[in-house]
Amino acid sequence: MILYDAARCPYCARARIVLAEKGLGYEPAEIDLSDRPAWLYAKNPSGKVPVLEEEGGFVLPESLVIMEYLEERFPEPALWPVDPAERALGRLWLDRFDVRLGGDYYALRRGEQSQLDERLRDLDAALEAQPFLSGRAYGLGDIGYVPWILRARSNLGVDLEPYEALSAWLERLSERPAIAAELELTAALH
Ligand SMILES: N[C@@H](CCC(=O)N[C@@H](CS)C(=O)NCC(=O)O)C(=O)O
């Protein structure tokens, strides 16, 4: 498998984390986002990464679709809860990512008016009620959000300490080798 990848891209991080959690070997192909190769548009017309390519030539863009594909193709270890209701709520987190985190994260990054503090407060409240965004177990819901939380802290200088449940969640996640590797990678970007 090839992952067309960019170290600094949080959407790529979603795919990298799922691949690592499932212990899948792959060939990373680093794309220079400031000078993207023309051939990338043949694999993904939007020219965006991540893009996953299987040996038989099957090509898949879009981080959320890649996550779901990897979960179905390589079911072990499972990254969705068994309970359909918890799974549905995990998917809702992913579906609402832009309003629940992404929009305000990127607004702050662009120097525009942002309510990232409110978004973090909401995440904190959610994680006070349950240990993981997917519910009782770690999974794709968490993986869908953690790359931006890491980057908010390391790239945007956001202090996460006031958000106790969110900080505890991040600490729990950081014990996992797949997340620890992402932590190291984001730290090395500076
Ligand atoms: N919806 C896409 C978004 C991916 C995305 O925006 N990737 C960025 C890098 S972090 C990119 O390739 N940007 C290039 C561009 O916007 O032209 C996904 O979830 O995979």
The ligand as an ORCA input file, in Angstrom:
! r2SCAN-3c Opt
* xyz 0 1
  N     -11.338     16.490      2.858
  C      -9.957     16.118      2.714
  C      -9.080     17.295      3.109
  C      -7.619     16.999      2.882
  C      -6.782     18.279      2.871
  O      -7.334     19.402      2.946
  N      -5.474     18.108      2.760
  C      -4.620     19.271      2.630
  C      -3.312     19.126      3.382
  S      -3.592     19.146      5.110
  C      -4.238     19.450      1.168
  O      -3.945     18.509      0.475
  N      -4.267     20.694      0.732
  C      -3.932     21.058     -0.594
  C      -4.981     21.963     -1.175
  O      -5.894     22.368     -0.457
  O      -4.877     22.246     -2.349
  C      -9.670     14.880      3.564
  O     -10.359     14.687      4.576
  O      -8.795     14.084      3.192
*
